[in-house]
Amino acid sequence: LHASFSLIRRVTGFVSGAVCVLHDVTEQQKNENEQRQFVSNVSHELRTPLTSLRAYIEALNDGAWKDPEIAPQFLEVTQEETERMIRMINDLLSLSRMDRGVAKMDLEWVNFNDFLSHVLNRFDMIVKKDAEKGQEGEKKYSIKRKITNQDLWVEIDTDQMMQVIDNIMNNAIKYSPDGGVITVGLSQSQNQIILSISDQGLGIPKKDLNKIFDRFYRVDKARSREQGGTGLGLAIAKEIVEAHKGRIWADSQEGKGSTFYISLPFEPMSEEDDWDEV
Ligand code: ADP
């Protein structure tokens, strides 16, 4: 608490009153501390890939470039790490735009049912294409849909919402064993639609369930990094969902899998709202 105190004097010099102003600085202090912590986190997060890049480049420079076995491997690592750093910077820029409130929302009415099918078809297509090309190393998965037939009209920014679903779907793939089933559900209640995405992956410990939406928080740093993660995907998803006046949360059983839920406000259209053909 911060207090400032001033006396009110008359021109004659007599004190006729006093004003005491009390500021609650705790909130401000908290924000400043969070800001400092965030800058420190960003610096560490960028230093790690940079020091590893430096080590690989030094090794190449010291002669590894002549080794036809090692050189391509080292170059691949430097490329992957550079790409991850670019992803991280892009994620940070998106978050910064949202923090400053300059991320414009391009709202349009869409039938969430069709929209979700469109997003999921893309994921089906990726598996199909990988299988056709016989690509080794790409993770296989299948998507099971439990989606209501009901038309669900909601007002969303489709690019942003696609990013949310992409982030959660990619996590479901990243943190699951090969061949896992991802179940996507869509249902409605009186005033909200609920999207759920469940995987059969490694799960998330109870104590971490709320923290995974914090910037840079990971349950297992090494695993996230190995998967090319930035630790910002869920933080971005949360910002976007909340900008849509929705909610995002997760539930999980360690070793069995995780489910991510998103709810968005929804008003069922009544008969009277139907537009008459003119
Ligand atoms: P990252 O780039 O590390 O995946 P995210 O913000 O997307 O960053 O996720 C934060 C952390 O939450 C991850 O590092 C991981 O520990 C955990 N996580 C997210 N999704 C899942 C999932 N489907 N299964 C298990 N853990 C998950």
Residues whose N, C-alpha, C, O or C-beta is under 5 A from the ligand:
A	BS01	ADP	N171 A172 Y175 G201 G203 I204 I212 Y217 R218 V219 D220 S224 G229 T230 G231 L232 G233 L234 A235 S258
